[in-house]
Structures are given as C-alpha cells and as structure tokens.
Amino acid sequence: MSIEKSPHDWFFKTIFSKEENTERFLKGFLPNLYKIIKPNSLKLLPTEKQSVKREKFFLDLSFECKLNTKSPNNNAILYFVFEHKSYPDKRTPSQIVYYKASIMEEDEKIIDYIHQ
C-alpha cells in the first residue's frame, strides 16, 4: 500500500493499525460498546483471509478483544472489522457479511482442532 496510490487507505490503516488509536476511537464514538470491552485487550489481527472457495482476500483492519465480564471463566471474544471506503459502495454490506462468514469459518476450524 503506498501513499501515492491510495492516500485515504494509507492514512486509515496507518492511524487505526495502532491498537491505542482504535481503542480511543471506540471510546469516543462507540462508548456503549467500549464499556463492554476488557481494557487493553484489543489486538490487531492478520488481515489475510481465505474464502470458502479458498480464494485469498484482505480485510482493511481486523481486531479481536475480550469482553469485560465479572465471570472469571468467560472467554468470550469480540471481533471488529474496520473497512475503509473513499467512495460510497452499495456492495459494502455484502462484503462485510462475506468477511464475517470467513472469520466464523476460521474460528470453527480452531474450535474443532481444540476439541479433537
């Protein structure tokens, strides 16, 4: 990704690839969501994914974090996908659903491996 080819994308990924910036964004713009996140648990994830058809694709930014609960045995994880668009795109909702399905499929493989 170069600043010359895609300055909006470069700026977005440079700023929000730092967990502390994303955490501040969530706190400022999504305070109700931020309240349920365990402090300092936000973690940037690899953005390369593989579709059900085994095609590679890249998310803009992907994060996971733990939920802030009173139960010591709660291992719930919340995923965030930040997708930047420099123009309106009517296909964005279906793109996000596609990303979500790929992430869920990846999680199922991990869960199946753990419970072998």
ZASE-196930 format. One record per residue (C-alpha): x, z, y; residue in three letters; residue number from 1. Coordinates in steps of 0.02 Angstrom, whole numbers, plus 50000, padded with zeros to 5 digits. Last residue first. Example, Ala and Ser with C-alpha at 12.3 -4.5 7.8 and 13.67 -1.06 7.14 Angstrom:
// ZASE-196930
<r X="50684" Z="50357" Y="49947" rest="Ser" nr="2"/>
<r X="50615" Z="50390" Y="49775" rest="Ala" nr="1"/>
// end
This chain:
// ZASE-196930
<r X="49489" Z="50948" Y="48337" rest="Gln" nr="116"/>
<r X="49409" Z="51040" Y="48484" rest="His" nr="115"/>
<r X="49548" Z="51007" Y="48610" rest="Ile" nr="114"/>
<r X="49554" Z="50821" Y="48569" rest="Tyr" nr="113"/>
<r X="49364" Z="50802" Y="48586" rest="Asp" nr="112"/>
<r X="49370" Z="50891" Y="48755" rest="Ile" nr="111"/>
<r X="49510" Z="50777" Y="48816" rest="Ile" nr="110"/>
<r X="49418" Z="50621" Y="48758" rest="Lys" nr="109"/>
<r X="49258" Z="50684" Y="48841" rest="Glu" nr="108"/>
<r X="49352" Z="50711" Y="49004" rest="Asp" nr="107"/>
<r X="49412" Z="50530" Y="49007" rest="Glu" nr="106"/>
<r X="49234" Z="50469" Y="48976" rest="Glu" nr="105"/>
<r X="49173" Z="50578" Y="49119" rest="Met" nr="104"/>
<r X="49306" Z="50506" Y="49235" rest="Ile" nr="103"/>
<r X="49257" Z="50328" Y="49186" rest="Ser" nr="102"/>
<r X="49072" Z="50364" Y="49213" rest="Ala" nr="101"/>
<r X="49107" Z="50440" Y="49384" rest="Lys" nr="100"/>
<r X="49209" Z="50289" Y="49438" rest="Tyr" nr="99"/>
<r X="49070" Z="50170" Y="49387" rest="Tyr" nr="98"/>
<r X="48943" Z="50278" Y="49479" rest="Val" nr="97"/>
<r X="49056" Z="50272" Y="49632" rest="Ile" nr="96"/>
<r X="49065" Z="50081" Y="49623" rest="Gln" nr="95"/>
<r X="48875" Z="50073" Y="49604" rest="Ser" nr="94"/>
<r X="48856" Z="50172" Y="49766" rest="Pro" nr="93"/>
<r X="48990" Z="50067" Y="49855" rest="Thr" nr="92"/>
<r X="48909" Z="49899" Y="49816" rest="Arg" nr="91"/>
<r X="48823" Z="49882" Y="49986" rest="Lys" nr="90"/>
<r X="48993" Z="49882" Y="50072" rest="Asp" nr="89"/>
<r X="49005" Z="49926" Y="50256" rest="Pro" nr="88"/>
<r X="49184" Z="49897" Y="50321" rest="Tyr" nr="87"/>
<r X="49345" Z="49998" Y="50325" rest="Ser" nr="86"/>
<r X="49293" Z="50085" Y="50165" rest="Lys" nr="85"/>
<r X="49378" Z="50241" Y="50098" rest="His" nr="84"/>
<r X="49330" Z="50317" Y="49931" rest="Glu" nr="83"/>
<r X="49361" Z="50502" Y="49908" rest="Phe" nr="82"/>
<r X="49322" Z="50555" Y="49730" rest="Val" nr="81"/>
<r X="49297" Z="50740" Y="49706" rest="Phe" nr="80"/>
<r X="49291" Z="50831" Y="49539" rest="Tyr" nr="79"/>
<r X="49227" Z="51007" Y="49508" rest="Leu" nr="78"/>
<r X="49292" Z="51111" Y="49365" rest="Ile" nr="77"/>
<r X="49204" Z="51251" Y="49273" rest="Ala" nr="76"/>
<r X="49319" Z="51371" Y="49180" rest="Asn" nr="75"/>
<r X="49208" Z="51524" Y="49194" rest="Asn" nr="74"/>
<r X="49277" Z="51665" Y="49087" rest="Asn" nr="73"/>
<r X="49320" Z="51780" Y="49233" rest="Pro" nr="72"/>
<r X="49140" Z="51770" Y="49296" rest="Ser" nr="71"/>
<r X="49128" Z="51805" Y="49482" rest="Lys" nr="70"/>
<r X="49134" Z="51621" Y="49524" rest="Thr" nr="69"/>
<r X="49236" Z="51512" Y="49641" rest="Asn" nr="68"/>
<r X="49234" Z="51345" Y="49555" rest="Leu" nr="67"/>
<r X="49398" Z="51265" Y="49508" rest="Lys" nr="66"/>
<r X="49461" Z="51107" Y="49590" rest="Cys" nr="65"/>
<r X="49488" Z="50925" Y="49549" rest="Glu" nr="64"/>
<r X="49539" Z="50784" Y="49663" rest="Phe" nr="63"/>
<r X="49536" Z="50594" Y="49667" rest="Ser" nr="62"/>
<r X="49591" Z="50477" Y="49804" rest="Leu" nr="61"/>
<r X="49571" Z="50289" Y="49829" rest="Asp" nr="60"/>
<r X="49523" Z="50261" Y="49646" rest="Leu" nr="59"/>
<r X="49622" Z="50131" Y="49552" rest="Phe" nr="58"/>
<r X="49571" Z="50012" Y="49414" rest="Phe" nr="57"/>
<r X="49634" Z="49966" Y="49242" rest="Lys" nr="56"/>
<r X="49522" Z="49871" Y="49121" rest="Glu" nr="55"/>
<r X="49495" Z="49951" Y="48951" rest="Arg" nr="54"/>
<r X="49314" Z="49891" Y="48939" rest="Lys" nr="53"/>
<r X="49257" Z="50072" Y="48958" rest="Val" nr="52"/>
<r X="49361" Z="50072" Y="49117" rest="Ser" nr="51"/>
<r X="49538" Z="50138" Y="49134" rest="Gln" nr="50"/>
<r X="49595" Z="50247" Y="49277" rest="Lys" nr="49"/>
<r X="49742" Z="50251" Y="49397" rest="Glu" nr="48"/>
<r X="49712" Z="50378" Y="49535" rest="Thr" nr="47"/>
<r X="49818" Z="50521" Y="49470" rest="Pro" nr="46"/>
<r X="49743" Z="50686" Y="49525" rest="Leu" nr="45"/>
<r X="49766" Z="50787" Y="49685" rest="Leu" nr="44"/>
<r X="49732" Z="50971" Y="49653" rest="Lys" nr="43"/>
<r X="49617" Z="51089" Y="49748" rest="Leu" nr="42"/>
<r X="49635" Z="51265" Y="49679" rest="Ser" nr="41"/>
<r X="49695" Z="51346" Y="49841" rest="Asn" nr="40"/>
<r X="49536" Z="51447" Y="49864" rest="Pro" nr="39"/>
<r X="49407" Z="51433" Y="49723" rest="Lys" nr="38"/>
<r X="49274" Z="51311" Y="49780" rest="Ile" nr="37"/>
<r X="49095" Z="51374" Y="49801" rest="Ile" nr="36"/>
<r X="49110" Z="51404" Y="49988" rest="Lys" nr="35"/>
<r X="49181" Z="51228" Y="50017" rest="Tyr" nr="34"/>
<r X="49017" Z="51151" Y="49961" rest="Leu" nr="33"/>
<r X="48920" Z="51247" Y="50092" rest="Asn" nr="32"/>
<r X="49054" Z="51210" Y="50222" rest="Pro" nr="31"/>
<r X="49052" Z="51020" Y="50199" rest="Leu" nr="30"/>
<r X="49123" Z="50955" Y="50363" rest="Phe" nr="29"/>
<r X="49246" Z="51087" Y="50420" rest="Gly" nr="28"/>
<r X="49288" Z="51173" Y="50255" rest="Lys" nr="27"/>
<r X="49291" Z="51008" Y="50161" rest="Leu" nr="26"/>
<r X="49406" Z="50929" Y="50291" rest="Phe" nr="25"/>
<r X="49519" Z="51082" Y="50291" rest="Arg" nr="24"/>
<r X="49533" Z="51070" Y="50100" rest="Glu" nr="23"/>
<r X="49572" Z="50885" Y="50113" rest="Thr" nr="22"/>
<r X="49710" Z="50921" Y="50238" rest="Asn" nr="21"/>
<r X="49782" Z="51061" Y="50129" rest="Glu" nr="20"/>
<r X="49778" Z="50950" Y="49974" rest="Glu" nr="19"/>
<r X="49887" Z="50817" Y="50055" rest="Lys" nr="18"/>
<r X="49829" Z="50647" Y="49992" rest="Ser" nr="17"/>
<r X="49700" Z="50656" Y="50132" rest="Phe" nr="16"/>
<r X="49812" Z="50608" Y="50277" rest="Ile" nr="15"/>
<r X="49920" Z="50474" Y="50195" rest="Thr" nr="14"/>
<r X="49774" Z="50402" Y="50096" rest="Lys" nr="13"/>
<r X="49663" Z="50381" Y="50249" rest="Phe" nr="12"/>
<r X="49803" Z="50314" Y="50360" rest="Phe" nr="11"/>
<r X="49860" Z="50186" Y="50230" rest="Trp" nr="10"/>
<r X="49681" Z="50130" Y="50197" rest="Asp" nr="9"/>
<r X="49646" Z="50104" Y="50381" rest="His" nr="8"/>
<r X="49815" Z="50018" Y="50409" rest="Pro" nr="7"/>
<r X="49792" Z="49891" Y="50267" rest="Ser" nr="6"/>
<r X="49918" Z="49750" Y="50265" rest="Lys" nr="5"/>
<r X="50039" Z="49817" Y="50396" rest="Glu" nr="4"/>
<r X="50027" Z="49999" Y="50340" rest="Ile" nr="3"/>
<r X="50076" Z="49950" Y="50165" rest="Ser" nr="2"/>
<r X="50000" Z="50000" Y="50000" rest="Met" nr="1"/>
// end
